[in-house]
Amino acid sequence: MTEREVLAGGGMNVVERIGDRVHRPAGPWTPTVHRLLAHLRSRGIDWVPRPHGVDGDGREVLDFLPGESPDHPMPEWLWSDALLREAGLRLRRLHGATLGFDRAGAVWRMPAHEPAEVICHNDFAPYNFVVDAQRRLTGVIDFDTASPGPRRWDLAYLAYRLVPLGVGEVDPGSPIDGAERRRRLHLLCAAYGDADPDDVLTAVVPRLRELADFSELRAPQEGAHLLGHARLYRDDADAVAALLDR
């Protein structure tokens, strides 16, 4: 009998593992995302899931990537410089591999942003990482919110989650000292390459405010808890904006 398991996390979706594949809700954007994943893998990005169309229940089917995906409260090992650098390097490789993707007829779940330099993941964050037993980043999942945009749009959200830059919820062991956060922001931008920390920090504000709007829009269908998420994003956006005004 094929092993079945409802996976922890999942965020917006109920995700089920059946054997070596993952089944999760699909949407109008799914064919575009599957084309994107196939394109990435053809460009050597073999650490993203291979798509397998949809199942009999209309759910998308993807390869299961073995490893651990950290979730809140985030573990202390997440804040290592090594993982921060690796995340920056992987995001740069991912963005580079999206160049040349055929956007004709594409349907995206999230709005595109100008300049549409690359295809952004739009949720490139620790809870969508897959790490091995040695705490090395080996995969990235959940591309359903991908859309065209500037490189810094993705880098800003990664910085928000992994530097981190929030002031609301603080995970145990995460860096909270201002000087340490600045050092980590510079380290992340250096790992990505050709990224200005001030530009990335500036992009955090509109990025979080749009995410707050998105969370509020989903709340009536997906739960009032998303209103709390929206308040957190707005508080963090205001805190970063105040920092930029100094």
Sequence and secondary structure as in RCSB ss.txt:
>XXXX:A:sequence
MTEREVLAGGGMNVVERIGDRVHRPAGPWTPTVHRLLAHLRSRGIDWVPRPHGVDGDGREVLDFLPGESPDHPMP
EWLWSDALLREAGLRLRRLHGATLGFDRAGAVWRMPAHEPAEVICHNDFAPYNFVVDAQRRLTGVIDFDTASPGP
RRWDLAYLAYRLVPLGVGEVDPGSPIDGAERRRRLHLLCAAYGDADPDDVLTAVVPRLRELADFSELRAPQEGAH
LLGHARLYRDDADAVAALLDR
>XXXX:A:secstr
   EEE S  TTS  EEETTEEEE   TTHHHHHHHHHHHHHTT TTS  EEEE TTS EEEE   SB   SS  
GGGG HHHHHHHHHHHHHHHHHHTT   TT   SS   SS  EEE S  SGGGEEE TT  EEEE   TT EEE 
HHHHHHHHHHHHTT  SSS  TT    HHHHHHHHHHHHHHHSS  HHHHHHHHHHHHHHHHHHHHHHHHHH TH
HHHHHHHHHHHHHHHHHHHH 
